[in-house]
Amino acid sequence: MMKTQYTLKTLSALVLGLGAASIAHGAGFSLLEQNASGLGNAYAGSAAIGEDASANYFNPASITLLPGMNVSAGVVGIKPNFEFSDGGSTGPTTFGGRPLGPLGGRPTGNGGDGGNAGAWGVVPNAHFTWEMNPRVWLGLSVGAPFGLMTDYEKGWAGRYHSEKFSIESINVNPSIAFKATDTLSIGVGLNWMQLDADYRKAQYAVVTHPLAGLIGTGDMEARVKAKGDGWGWNAGLLWQATPDTRFGLSYRSKVRIDADGTTKVSNRSLNAAAAGGLTAMGVIGTHNAEASIELPDSAIFSVVHQLNERWTLLGDVAWTGWSSIPELKIKNTGIPDAELDLRFKDAWRVSLGANYRYSDSWTFKGGVAWDQSPVQSDAYRPSALPDNDRYWVSLGAQYRFNKNTKVDVGYAHLFVKNTSVNNHSAEATAGVLKGDYKSSADIIGVQFSHQF
């Protein structure tokens, strides 16, 4: 009987949203792009501006600024760029707890830089609000608040860390808002979220026989597909401090996602004898997998000030509790479980913006932002999410066809700090990924809004 030494450690397909409709563009793998009307301001003032039905997502209390019935729908396209330059990556150092020497055919990190791992993603959104009476409003938002995709060339230097990771999310958020006084509004909402993830990586294998010795070495491929859902809530306040100045405060709770799916292990470069041995042992094949992740809570404080009849000034300070994801554990049936050490930290975002009302039809927008990454250091930077602090520069325009109908377009370029990686958190089974990333992103969106 063939004896095999193996360790198959797959990152959870739920890993950090490191993915697909995504292309993360709040730092980490959150997606701020729940409308295009705020894109031109770098989402400054998001919890207080209340200019269309998408206000429901950012602060349910702010929908009390919208009379009658309102609908808003849009799409945002995101193109990230993740270009890796290898700086001495290495392959796994052990397999099955045993050192890999010349006999084991220890792989190296050589295999190319992986190309540009960023790809276009599309984030749609739709929103609705209804003023039931002068004191009560209802709202509904549908969007994708988390996601990301990285897609490297097969066989690249970091193939044992990640080759492709994608996550798609959908969030349905009904809400209700009350005008407590003429100047103070309160809103609460319920959230149902679903995540759908697909993760692929290479896995090095050494196959031995108790009598024949070494049978073969080479790569297998592990692919995890999983889906899960969970519930959360959100709430907000809106205070009209003066006729020209208002403040917004909103909070979104954590959402725990319990995901189920499969881990499929297939042969990539093992010879027939080695692959046959792993198939006989049940390693090569499809296995049940499950994982849980607690998506972070967040809070936004916003201010909107009407400077004069032409200019409106906007500001935001936002916090995201990324420390809810210190690690990720995946339970597999028939193969070893996996654990990813992430050590995410909480992160802040600060944005400033302005609107200039050029005419009754045209308003022009601008904004800047600093967005902090939850990644603590290059030692814990995963290739599936080569994230770093980023700086936004945004421009936008709004055109009103009439007093009830308008369209917004927005564009932002994200400048990302020079990003180094020296990830040895899984050195034994994945090797060390060492090098530098050149990263950036371009975001463009369009939004249609109508008041009935």
Stockholm file with secondary structure:
# STOCKHOLM 1.0

chainA/1-452         MMKTQYTLKTLSALVLGLGAASIAHGAGFSLLEQNASGLGNAYAGSAAIGEDASANYFNPASITLLPGMNVSAGVVGIKPNFEFSDGGSTGPTTFGGRPLGPLGGRPTGNGGDGGNAGAWGVVPNAHFTWEMNPRVWLGLSVGAPFGLMTDYEKGWAGRYHSEKFSIESINVNPSIAFKATDTLSIGVGLNWMQLDADYRKAQYAVVTHPLAGLIGTGDMEARVKAKGDGWGWNAGLLWQATPDTRFGLSYRSKVRIDADGTTKVSNRSLNAAAAGGLTAMGVIGTHNAEASIELPDSAIFSVVHQLNERWTLLGDVAWTGWSSIPELKIKNTGIPDAELDLRFKDAWRVSLGANYRYSDSWTFKGGVAWDQSPVQSDAYRPSALPDNDRYWVSLGAQYRFNKNTKVDVGYAHLFVKNTSVNNHSAEATAGVLKGDYKSSADIIGVQFSHQF
#=GR chainA/1-452 SS CCCEECCCCCCCTTGGGCCSSCCCCSSTTBCCCSCSTTGGGTTTTTTTCCCSTTHHHHCGGGGGGSCSEEEEEEEEEEEEEEEEEESSCBCCSEETTEECCTTTTCCBSCSCCCCBCCCCEEEEEEEEEEEEETTEEEEEEEECCBCEEEECCTTCTTTTTCSEEEEEEEEEEEEEEEECSSSEEEEEEEEEEEEEEEEEEEEEEEEEETTTEEEEEEEEEEEEEEEEEEEEEEEEEEEEEETTEEEEEEEECCEEEEEEEEEEEEESSCCHHHHHHHHHTTCSEEEEEEEEEEECCEEEEEEEEECSSSEEEEEEEEEECGGGCSEEEEEESSSCCEEEECCCCCEEEEEEEEEEECSSSEEEEEEEEEECCSCCCGGGCCTTCCCCCEEEEEEEEEEESSSSEEEEEEEEEEEECCEEEEECTTHHHHCCEEEEEEEEEEEEEEEEEEEC
#=GC SS_cons         CCCEECCCCCCCTTGGGCCSSCCCCSSTTBCCCSCSTTGGGTTTTTTTCCCSTTHHHHCGGGGGGSCSEEEEEEEEEEEEEEEEEESSCBCCSEETTEECCTTTTCCBSCSCCCCBCCCCEEEEEEEEEEEEETTEEEEEEEECCBCEEEECCTTCTTTTTCSEEEEEEEEEEEEEEEECSSSEEEEEEEEEEEEEEEEEEEEEEEEEETTTEEEEEEEEEEEEEEEEEEEEEEEEEEEEEETTEEEEEEEECCEEEEEEEEEEEEESSCCHHHHHHHHHTTCSEEEEEEEEEEECCEEEEEEEEECSSSEEEEEEEEEECGGGCSEEEEEESSSCCEEEECCCCCEEEEEEEEEEECSSSEEEEEEEEEECCSCCCGGGCCTTCCCCCEEEEEEEEEEESSSSEEEEEEEEEEEECCEEEEECTTHHHHCCEEEEEEEEEEEEEEEEEEEC
//
